Each structure stands twice: as C-alpha cells, then as structure tokens.
Amino acid sequence: MTHAHIPRRWYENAVFYQILVGVFNDTEGRGIGTLKGIAEKLDYLQWLGIDCLWLSPFYASPLRDDGYDIADYRAVHPDYGTMEDFEDLIAAVHARGMKLITDLALNHTSMDHHWFQESRKDPHGRYGDYYVWGDDPHRYPEIRIIFTDAETSNWSFDEVRGQYYFHRFYKEQPDLNYDNPDVHEEVLSLIDFWMDKGLDGFRLDAIPYLYERDGLGGESLPETLEFIEKLRAHMDKHYPDAFMVAEANQPPAETREYFGDGDRVHMVFNFPLMPRLYQAIATSQASPIVEIMPELLHLPAGAQWGNFLRNHDELTLEMVTEIERDLLYSAFLPDDSMRAHLGIARRLAPLMDNDRAKIELMFALMFGLPGAPFLYYGEEFGMHDDSSLQDRDAVRTPMQWEPGPGAGFTTSDTPKRPIVGGEGISVAEQRHDPHSLLRFTRSLIAARKAHPELGIGNYEAIEVAEPALLAITRTLKVEDRVIASDPLSSAPLVCLYNFAPHPLAIPPQALANLSGIGRVEIGSVEAGTEIRSGDVIPAFGFFWLTAQ
Ligand code: GLC
C-alpha cells in the first residue's frame, strides 16, 4: 500500500496556552495585565513547554463582553498597551521559536464600532447595510438565545434608526450582515492588517453564526461554510503557514463540517469530546469517551482537533442531552451561583474537587487523545475560581505568580478582578517542588512531545471487561514513521485510564499489544515502573505505557 506523504504542519502537534491579556501580568501597577507583561513571562511559558500562545481579544472595546465586543479591529485597547508593544511581543515570541495567535470575533462588533454608529444613523449610507436590521422582532424563531442569563430575544430596538437589529449575543453586540459583500471585504482587509504583522493565525470566535435564513435558523448554514472557504483560500494564498481554529460549539457531525475537505479551517475545538471527559469522571464509566471517538477520527489531511478542558467561558453544556446535562449539573454544580447560561463557570481544579488524581487524569486524557491540547492560564498549577463574580468572570481572575497580596500579578491594591489566592497555588510555590501539579504538567507536556503519535497517530480502543477502564493504543501512522523499518517508530503506546474511585486490577487484554508487560512513561506511579496484567491502577489513575 502506498501512502501519499503530506508534510505535517506545525499546529498539528503543538501545545497551546490561552492568555487573557488583562489578567496575566501587570507591568504598570494599575491592576490590569499588559502586552508587555506577557513578553516578560515568556521564559516561564517556554520552561513549561508551550509552543503557541492564544491571546483573547485585546482590541479597542467598551468591554461589555470582556473584549469580544470589538469597537475597532485595528487598535489595541489602551489598558493593555500600544501597537508597538504588540509588535514587540510577536518578535519576542518568534525569537524563542514559539508562535502567537489571536482571537477574532467576526460575527458581530461592539455597538460602539463606527460602522454601527453610522449604520443606525444613515440606513442609505455606506454602512447602512452592514448589520442585520429588520422590522419584525420575531423573525428567525428557530435561532436559540445563547446568553440566556442576560437576553430574552435576539432582536433589540434601536431608537435612532427606528428598526430592530439582530444579535446572537449581548444586545451591545450587533451581528454583521454577511449578505453584504462589503462586509467580506472589510473582514479580509482586517485579517491582512494583523497577518502582515507576522501573526501565526487566528481563533475564529462564534463562527457558526455568520448568516441567518428564514426557516433554517442561523447555525452552520451553507453560506457560512462557503465564507469560511473563502477565508481559507485567502489565507492559503497570502499566508500559507498560518492556521485558523474555529469555535464551533455544535453537534459532532456538524462540528466536523468546519474541516470541509481540508478546505475550511485547519482546527476545530473539540466540543464533541470535552463534556464526555467530565461525564466519564462523573459516572466512573469509560463509555462516554469510547462511544464518541469513532465520530472524531479520519480527518482530512492537515486537519486537527483542538482539545481542551476549560477556557474563558463556562463549561458549556449546550450540546449534551438533557439527561446528560442534569447528570453533569448534579456532579459539578453544587451551588447555583456557579451556573452561567447553560453551563458551569468553574475552573478545572475545583470541578475536580481539587483532587490531584482526577486533575492529572483529565490532563492525561486531553494530552493522550488525538488532537492538539490547549491549556487555560493557571490551569497548569490548579488555580481556583471565584463564584461571587458575575457570569464568566468567575474563571477570569488574575494569574497567580506568587503567594501574597497582588499574587505577583500586580503591585496595585485594586486589581481589575479580585485575586483568588490559596496556599500553594502559585507558580513560585510550585515551580521548584518536584511533586507539584505544575511540575507534573510540565512532565506530561515533555512526555507528550516525546510521543507525537499521541497527537497525530492512530487511535484504537482496546476492549476490556472493566467498564471503568479506558484502554487505548496509539501508534504513529505509516506515513509519519521516519524509517519504516525502525521498530521504535512503529511501537505502540498503550494508555490506561481508571475512572473508578477505587484501584482496579489490569486485565490481560489491556496489555496484549505490549506482549503483556508495559513500562510506565508517565502516570500515577514512578516512571520506569514495570506493569503486568493483574497489577493495580490506582483510583482515578492513569498510565502511558511503552513496550519493554
Ligand atoms: C464566544 C466567546 C465568548 C464570547 C462570545 C461572543 O463564544 O468564547 O467569550 O462571549 O463568543 O463573542
């Protein structure tokens, strides 16, 4: 059999790290993180093993939606620094061989954007048709409301224009009208503006919602997918090394649509997998993962999943069944103040009851299943959240670099958001402690990098009689093996994950691909330990095993 060799692209096996600029590192003593502050922390990120940074929006904005309401796509929010700071940051990131992507909300702008201001004033002027205006606030009844805590309709009345405008999110975020070709041109031109500064790509925020159609609703419409193809063709032509990751929180088959035949986005966040990892923990069953995996395999060449456990939003439960949602609420929502919209605004460590084994298990899943992993700042050392804060601010508190007031984040007494703190929960306290979660995360990243098959290789579930045990084999694909005859590059890696709250004896089938004996690469016991069938895997433990 011959295999066409398509060279791998950098993002397919990169480790990503999401940063909210305003809460990462304050260099000005104003209680707000800055772009310069990120540049100062590149040593740390490189030490951790991060390949690519993702910056959430840092553009001019009234911050009604933490910057996802953009008032000027070509300006840096003055709180975070200057355009020069941004250019310096790209240069510093690249000097270390790392990459940088930014977030782009293209579905909507802020009401403060001058396009909207002109549009509401002059329906017949240049910007009159830039937004989705109408006289009927009941049009598109199929379109769900996403911010259920704040909005009761996707339409709001504008007194100035005397018409309703459509918004998928807050009323302060009017949707752009993609039926207007001028809007396409604006988008391509602002993409060029940022790409010409040397960016490595974008996260496409809320991308399923670009178009609306009567009777069909407003998600993943053919016109939206066609626009994504147009965007991709533009990127391939002008910036062939760059990549785009889509936020498309849709049912599994629909989520895959965003890859197209490899002619839409390069990466899609793995929304189909994410809730199932939590479900497996909550039910002590491997089946939620085993069952979804076949739907996620065999992507077009160059396409990859972006795996994540948490991000700056709520742990979204929009795409699970009602029964599953109830189950996840009862496992992970002890207090209704932690609810946000249809999800849960908590960070990973508290969701896992700060149980070290469970946290490590979740990381080992995210790093061990096909896809590229995304860490959310602070997750790597078990940061807590603050459920007294409104909406998703609960999970957007300042990065904890050090113990004590200011947390090494700021010298100001009044940080933008309160610091959560907690003994032992900071970079400084954990960095030199070989037993810390931070050091575990760093070792896991290193182990993952030593095994590219974890990101891009074949996935195979091993049938075992124990329902709480997930046993999988990962092997490099033939086309990725350096030398076809090199026994090492075709050797399987076996990953075992125990979802039971008690130890389990390892059944013989689990180790059959390793001829009965595995050697722990990383896991719940010391690296190098030999594991045979009948040996025990601890409660919520995991092993990545190589052949002897
Ligand atoms: C995306 C972002 C979210 C934002 C929304 C509207 O879902 O992740 O934070 O509020 O889009 O832009």
Residues whose N, C-alpha, C, O or C-beta is under 5 A from the ligand:
A	BS01	GLC	D65 Y68 A105 F169 D205 A206 D313
